[in-house]
């Protein structure tokens, strides 16, 4: 292989402008040169050499940075494939896990990016890395590396000392860059966009059509219609929406664990806090807008001192480790519960779970037998979708092994999950199955009132929808326009999901905003009722026809002064939810050109790059180690 990678020549804006202006002539000249060659030599001039892969000694465009191609010969690419295949122990993506040409292209491109950004691993550091790598390969952490051990490793890898050290340096430089990128911090300008998504609002006016108002216009289903519906649906599986089954019901043992109770006994180890500070200081404790030191002054630290932010470090450490600590506390509870039960088994008694939990600051209760929807509605005293797991394992499995696993799960509390995430009411909930009653098929007599209701509600919903679409068509044409007092009006904010979720028109707007005064498509949602009248089985519908009349967007100054919006928490959430973007933000700290930063971003996104690799899609086989 050649020595250090060539530095890409950065294309200037003037050259790009010239190319855009003359590109039609450029392509015409290219066609004049290429087409006669095809006519004389035919397409075979571009065929791969015998044996597959890239023809040796031919120039290969392995990748391009800032529109500047970087070329290697076929021999060089093949040699790099061989070295990396052996060095990584067949860690490539090609056939038989060898390194493919594409793997080499990705590696070389990334390496040039990090070297263009100034990342280097020195000789002293390299020697230490080599020693650690050899110890790892021979499986002995304290081994003194002798020439004999070194040469045996090289012989096993089938590469030379120079090749081995060059690859070690390359891998180390890529890792240095990756670790630096993970220290990124989302700038306020990008955070403001997130703020807008959560805080913008709209005032809508609309007319609603509720299907229940049309039920009086629907004829009572006849006995024949009811019997036909029953015959059509009676063979359906219980999981089908139109199946005629009674609901399965389940009671659960619930254990509520408040984080505040666990936090009382939580003391962070000083070493753990300092390690957390070192890992996260680039995200939380970086000094922004720091003036450069004056002549003769010592450079100031880029981060706030640990002692200055120690209290905040402890707070963030708790937030980052809370779920783990809650799980540990729950495991301790389970262990103590098992030990207590083992003692009482001798007396044929059961642990008083309520008292046992209360003594540890937890709350225990057993629910009534409820349907899944009743659990979601909060009739168990708490609401979480995780109750679905209890219903899944409660159902008897046909496969004996699966049924054995489910039986074990039914007897245990599940690991706690977060519930009631509303300011100070956050808690963790552990649950297990108590009793279970499966679904049962309804007889015609039992199903008759269910069928009658379904038929009436479905027919009424069709009438309501037809009226809503009729009004939408009229308003869209500027006909039959209403007076303001004839419409319902409401303000909806993306920061407040509750009202938004109660109006399908608001959801329609936030999903696809329209200009002020433009009629929104007909929006609909289920009318399940309210409070005690709420019914998950209802087939009633609501249809909305309306339009936006005013829009509200907070200013950047409002964003900067909003003390109710936790910036650091949102910043962290944004980066954790998009690690590639977080790494890109970190890359910007190098202060390089925007084009190079885009390359740095692509460096982190597998598959997003398009590699210009001349030759076949096949790769010549890698030989020499029995593979």
Secondary structure by P-SEA (a helix, b strand, c coil): ccccccccccccaaaaaaaaacaaaaaaaaaaacaaaaaacccccccccccccccccccccccccccbbbbbcaaaaaaaaaaaaaaaccccccccccccaaaaaaaaaaaaaaaaacccccaaaaaaaaaaaaaaaaccccccccaaaaaaaaaaacccaaaaaaaaaaaaaaaaaaaaaaaccccaaaaaaaaaaacbbbbbbbbbbbccccccccccccaaaaaaaaaaccccccccccccccbbbbbbbbbbbbcccccccbbbbaaaaaaaaaacccccccccccccccccccccccccccccaaaaaaaaaaaaaaaaaaaaaaaaaaaaaaaaaaaacccccccaaaaaaaaacbbbbccccccaaaaaacccccccccaaaaaaaacccccaaaaaaaaaaaacccccccccccccccbbbbbbbcccccbbbbccccaaaaaaaaaaaaaaaaaaaaaaaaaaaaaaacccccccccccccccccccaaaaaacaaaaaaaaccccccccccbbbbbccccccccccccccbbbbbccccbbbbbcaaaaaacccccaaaaaaaaaaacaaaaaaaaaacccccaaaaaaaaaaaccccccccccccccccccccccc
